[in-house]
Amino acid sequence: MRWVRRGLWVATWCAWAWCGFGLFRELPRDLAPPITHLSIEDEELPLGFISSSDEFLTFREGDNHTLPWKIVRHNARTGSTLSIIDGPMMDQPWSRATISQSKKLMVVRAKFRPDRTPSSDSGELAVLDLKTGAWTDLPKEARDLAAIHPRRPWLLFEGTGPAEAAAAVYDLDAKKFLARRPPSADVRPYFATPYFVADLFAVPVGRSDESGTSDQVELWSVTEGRRLKTCVGVPGKPPVYSGTHERAVWRVMWPEDARLLKFNWGSRVYDFDRSRLVFDTVPAGQSVMTDSSMDTGGGRGLVLSGDGRSALELNDEARISRLWEIDTGRLLWASGDSEKYSRALNDEEFETEETWSLGMGEWRWARRVNVVRRLTDGNIKFRCWTPLGSLYNNGPVGRLRVDWETHNVYDLSPLINYPLLALCQAILALPLVLLWAALRWRRKRRMRLASAAP
């Protein structure tokens, strides 16, 4: 019997230790102290990190509030200013110029170059390398920019005349066109804007009308310069998101009440590898119109994971969010009354907001906690008191965060709140300690009574 009691005590304390591991993972953490402070002027505006690097870009007005605006490159890890370069000769270049997703390139009209020296070979567009400050004039054939590749130095252009290519990809490093889609009568400008899909580019062809639909979309290889295949049933307008995989997201709408101009919003995911839709939030049989803007319109939106295997469906009106596994249709995570979707941090993580509450009678205590979850499976990475979505980050592989209000830089290694962990473990251990003390007191009392008996 003695070994049975000891075994039960060991099992109980093992359960207590296991709860400690759980609390270590689940309890909210605190940001580590800032590693440095950026020397930023009051009137500077943020642009963001350069493609998963430690370099942070800001805009600053020119001397005496004159053009051009200055682009300042900071080292976010040391806080030092690396360089100050002249931006384009335009006001508010962050909204009027085209900036790549990686924050490496800025494309503007060549006439806005601060060191403009026209030559016979220069065209209408120029590219500014935001990392080196070097300007590059594009050839005359490069006129209508359609897209900038998110990872490679490739620019995609669309044709505007019958004698021009319907689409062409220009390599900034090689300074030449890598691939061209020959002109044809079935590609109409504006309604047939090409776009990148991973390291390929797509050109809508066939029937195209004002609703943005198209019978066919051709998929072309950039490196080989040839057409790979033709996909059917793809919306004609560019997607709102296409990543490093061969899946893209379109936002569509359909009328709820045509007289009141009320619309419902949905999303569609097309897999170019399988040549079919793999995810759709639109009711079956509903005719839709494609919207290529990023604004969710107060309705539905979709966030695709970096590997394209899961999709986070958002409904802002109902405050409902669901994470789906695209290939199987399995529900991975759903928001509830105590947890709401907040924002996507990158293509691998999203942030939610939990409400912790405790009440008795009229008294009630509540605290909001921010949760970082994986987009691939919805599992929790960690909880944090500070909302990370309000901080500028340098991507999922990076660890730096910039707080624009204080200009402090944090290394994203949230610290364990050991005092809180110790308090919770002490509360869990208190009943066990009291039970042990009560049993010990009872045993000693029995021994005293037995020794006092005649």
Secondary structure by P-SEA (a helix, b strand, c coil): caaaaaaaaaaaaaaaaaaaaaaaccccccccccccccccccccccccccccccbbbbbbbcccccccbbbbbbccccccccccccccccccccccccccccccbbbcccccccccccccccccbbbbcccccbbbbbcccccccccccccccbbbbbbcccccccbbbbbccccccccccccccccccccbbbbbcccbbbbbcccccccccccbbbbbbcccccccccccccccccccccccccbbbbbbbbbccccccccccbbbbbcccccccccccccccbbbbbbccccccccbbbbbcccccbbbbbbccccbbbbbccccccccccccccccccccccccbbbbbbbbbcccccbbbbbbbbbbbbcccccccccccccccccccccccccbbbccccccccccccccaaaaaaaaaaaaaaaaaaaaaaaaaaaaaaaaaaaacc
